Amino acid sequence: MLVQLAIRDIVLIDRLDIPFGEGLSVLTGETGAGKSILLDAFSLALGGRGDGSLVRHGEDRGQVTAVFDLGAGHPARAVVKRHDIPDEGDLILRRIQFADGRTRAFVNDQPVSVQALRSIGAALVEIHGQHDDRALVDPAAHRALLDAFGACDSAAVGEAHRAWKTARDALAEQQARIDAARKEADFLAHALAELDKLAPLAGEEEELAAERQRMMQAEKVVGEINEAYEAVAGQGSSVATLSAALRRLERRGAQAPELVAPSVKALDNALNALDEARVALEEAQRAADFDPRVLERVEERLFAVRAASRKYDVPADRLPELRERFRGDLENLEQGEERLAALATAAQAAEDAYVAAARALSTARRAAGSALEEAVNGELPPLKLERARFIVQIETDEASRAPEGFDRVEFWVQTNPGTRPGPLMKVASGGELSRFMLAIKVSLADRGSAPTLVFDEIDSGAGGAVADAIGARLARLSARVQVMAVTHAPQVAARAERHFLIAKNPVETPQGGEERIATRVLPIDKAARREEIARMLAGATITDEARAAARRLLEAAD
């Protein structure tokens, strides 16, 4: 509930701190005292439309703070958590309105968007008036209100709808895959056969390219290696001549050793070097030895791998992966038909479960609708709407598979017998609308309601027994939720647990300054209440008869 409302520099309000409590609180005062200003300020704190003209003349900004005391499990706390706002203790909504039209919003001192403030405010407070076009007169809310009244399990239908949608999406996705695979089945079969024949290997292109390069380089140098070998070890080699010369010198070595020995050593070294060259050239010949047919096969294989890479637009190293993917797609086409059938069965079962839950919900809603009609219609005669009738209009369309079920719910009224029933907002006049709204809220009590309800002059134009009936119902409603009422009806004011008087008073200004008027809101005691109710009964001149009537009203209310 709302426990404190603090207003600073809004229109005629310079500074107000108003404590509120449980039950019914009324605000009364002369016309023009500032009751509408107070509600405008409260609406601003709840995320209502801002306007620079709301700022008190001469100030650059105004501010409104509303403090709420809520239970740990109240739905408003879930809204706060969705906006990642710290949620401990009281919930504090604050709005700053600047004179240039800008506004800033805070929840628990954390900056938030106006949209976030509005969504939180809607879970905390409902403001109702004769010309209000929100809350109960909004058809979008009627289905939720009916479900809350009848404790209808719409959440189960929502869950069944989500399960059906998930199953339906899975079926559609599998069907799309099957359709795509069928269109490509011939291509997949041909491509897989081609890749199976090629049998590509990971890293094969790089190995083939390196082997081809080695063999092509070997082909270029093999001739020179053979010529060098022929010179060292072939028929034209000088090895035999040098060997014969070495042997002849060795035989003469004994005759002139000093002269022959160096030449023998040099020739021996030369022959050894030539022998080493022969061995190296033989090894080179063996290494360079290749079959041109092998090079041709390597090139054919390399070109085939590269052609497949270009054809399927993938790197050559990914051809084996592509081959397995094609194989998997073809296998999936076969297995997918079985999976498609299983998914279709699951989707049908989920749809059947949703339809069963939605039908059960429709039955529950119709029962709840009859009960709500009976409750509301029972409240209408004391409100001088005895000839009127409240109708819960339910249209069921099973082709409309919504998370909320098959039903469209709207509150209708028939104001007089023989007239055509129609939507509440279109058929009821301003005065009738406020009384219908009160009857509905009393019937709904704390089900589907914000914890704080504000009624703005819903007793306008009512008097006597009607005003007394309105007061009685507001008091009854306040046993379940916090109720605040701006009223001109003494019968309503007499029913309140707290009575606030709204008045305009002059305020002190600097010496010589222009006189300023400020709106004040003061809680009044029992004696002051009797005087205020007497004023509401008599007008400007309060008579003893009016005071006596006020006393009787208060005694009757007690």
C-alpha positions, 0 to 999 in steps of 0.5 A: 500500500501507499504509506507516504506521498511527498510533493515539492513545487508542483503547481500550487503545492510548495511542500506536502508530506502526506502519510497514508494507511490501510482502509479508506482515506478521503480527501475533501475540500472546496472546488479549486482547492487543489484536489486535481493537482494532488492526483496529477502529482501522484500520477506523475510519480506513477509514470504519467505524462510529464509537463513543464507547466506542472512546475510551480511558478518561479521554480526550475523543477518539481518533484514527487515521491511515493513510498509503498509498503508491499509484501515479499510476494507481491506481483509489483516486486516481480516487475521491479526485478524484471527491470534489474532494480534492487528490491529490499524493503519499501518501494520508492518511486520518484519523479523529477519534472523540470520546467523545460519539460524534461523529466527524470525517473527513479525507483529505489534511487536507481534511474529508470526509463519512464516506461519502466516507472509506468509499468511498475506504477500500474502494478501498484495503483489504479486510478479510476474516475468518471472519464477514465479510459484505462483499467476496467474500461480497457477490454484487454484487461477484462480476460485477466480480471475474469481469470483472477476472479474465477481462479481460472488456470490460464497459466497451464494453457499458456504452458501448453501453448508454448509446448505446442509451439515448440513441437510445431516449430521442431516439426516445421524445421525438420520438414524444411530440412527434408524438403531441401534434402529431397530437392538436392537428393540427385545432386548429393548422390552424384557428388557423393559417388564422385567424391567416393571415387576420388577418395580425397585425403586430408593434406593430400594436395600439399603432399602431391604438390611437393612430390610433383615439384621434387620430380620436376626439379630432378628431371632438370638436373639428371642430365648434368649428373649423368654427364659428370658421372661419365667424365668421372667413371665412364669410358672417357674417364682419366682414372685408368690412365692416372692409375697406370701412371701411379703404378709406374711411378711407384715401381720407380720409387726405389730409384729416386724416392725423394723425386717420386714420392710427392707425385705418388702421394698427389696422384693417390689423393687425386684417385681417391677424390675421383672415387669419392666423386663417383660414389656421390654421383652414383647416389645422386643418380639413384636419388634423381631416378624417376619414372616419367609415368609416375610424375604423370600419375602424380600430376593427374591426381593433383589436378583431380583434387584441385578440380574437385576443390573448385567444383564444390567451392571448398579448400582441398583439405576439406574435401573428405569432410564434405564427402562425409557431410554429403553421406550424412545428408543422404542418410538423414534423408532416409532417417529424417522421414522416420523422425518427421513422422515422430515429430508430427505425432508429438506436435499433434499430441501437444496440440491436443493437450493445448486444445483440451486445456483451452477448452477446460479454461473456456468452461471455467471462464463461462462459470466464472463469468456467470458468477461475476455477473451475479455478483456485480448485478447484485451491487447495482440496485443500491447504486440506483442501477436496478434496471441495468444489467452487467454482462460478461461477453465471452466469444470463443473461437477455437481457430484462434490458438492464443497463449491465453486460450480461445476466448475474447472477454469483454465487459458489457452493460445494458443500461435499461431493459429493451436497449441493446447491450454493448461494451461498458465504455461505449454504452454507460454514461459518465455517472453510470460508468463510475458506478458500474466500475465501483460495483465491478471493483467491489465484486472483484475485491482484491482479485486482479487488483492493484494494492492501492485504488484511487477513486476520483469523484466517482460520486459526482452527481450522486446524492442521498441513498446513491452516495451512501451506497457508494460510500458503503461499497468503498468502505467494504472494498477498503477491507481488502485493499487500500482505497483513496477517494476524492469526494464531494459526497458527505455520505462517502466522507463519513465512511472514511477511516482517515479524512484529509482536508485540502485547502489553499492558504497564503504562504509567507514571502520575503518582505515586499514580495508578491503574495503566494498561495499554496495548497495544503493537505491536513489530516483532521480529527473527529471534531474537524471532520464533523465541521467539514462534513457539515460544510459539504452538506450545507455549503458556505453557511454551516448551520446547526442543522447541518452539524447535526446531520453530519454527526448522524452520518458519522455515528451511522458510519461508526 
